Amino acid sequence: MTNQNTPVLIDQELDQLEEKVDSLLDIINRLTQENQSLRSQQEAHATERAGLLERHDQVRNRVEAIVTRLKSMETST
């Protein structure tokens, strides 16, 4: 290898390294956005789940009250 080729090779290697760094930065940005989106979805699902659990408890209490009333009507007749 001659001294004249060395700067050209270094420039090529630097260009390749720059492309790889740019590619990695793009991946990091994409993954950061995806992570933020997934966290938002997770929060929304947690909120929805809490609401559904509350609704489930309300419905269960109403059904239990209806069953209790039916049993009391059955014993009173």
GIQUI-V526234 format. One record per residue. N is the residue number from 1. RES is the residue in one small letter. D_FIRST is the distance of its C-alpha to the first C-alpha in Angstrom with 2 decimals. Layout:
# GIQUI-V526234
((N/RES/D_FIRST) (N/RES/D_FIRST))
This chain:
# GIQUI-V526234
((1/m/0.00) (2/t/3.77) (3/n/6.76) (4/q/8.32) (5/n/6.70) (6/t/7.42) (7/p/11.11) (8/v/11.35) (9/l/10.23) (10/i/12.57) (11/d/15.20) (12/q/15.09) (13/e/15.49) (14/l/18.21) (15/d/19.90) (16/q/20.03) (17/l/21.38) (18/e/23.87) (19/e/25.06) (20/k/25.61) (21/v/27.49) (22/d/29.57) (23/s/30.37) (24/l/31.45) (25/l/33.58) (26/d/35.25) (27/i/36.01) (28/i/37.42) (29/n/39.62) (30/r/40.86) (31/l/41.66) (32/t/43.39) (33/q/45.58) (34/e/46.32) (35/n/47.24) (36/q/49.59) (37/s/51.17) (38/l/51.71) (39/r/53.24) (40/s/55.60) (41/q/56.58) (42/q/57.15) (43/e/59.39) (44/a/61.31) (45/h/61.81) (46/a/63.02) (47/t/65.50) (48/e/66.66) (49/r/67.07) (50/a/69.17) (51/g/71.37) (52/l/71.78) (53/l/72.72) (54/e/75.29) (55/r/76.67) (56/h/76.83) (57/d/78.87) (58/q/81.22) (59/v/81.82) (60/r/82.38) (61/n/84.90) (62/r/86.73) (63/v/86.89) (64/e/88.16) (65/a/90.80) (66/i/91.90) (67/v/92.16) (68/t/94.19) (69/r/96.52) (70/l/96.97) (71/k/97.83) (72/s/100.32) (73/m/101.88) (74/e/102.12) (75/t/103.92) (76/s/106.26) (77/t/107.61))
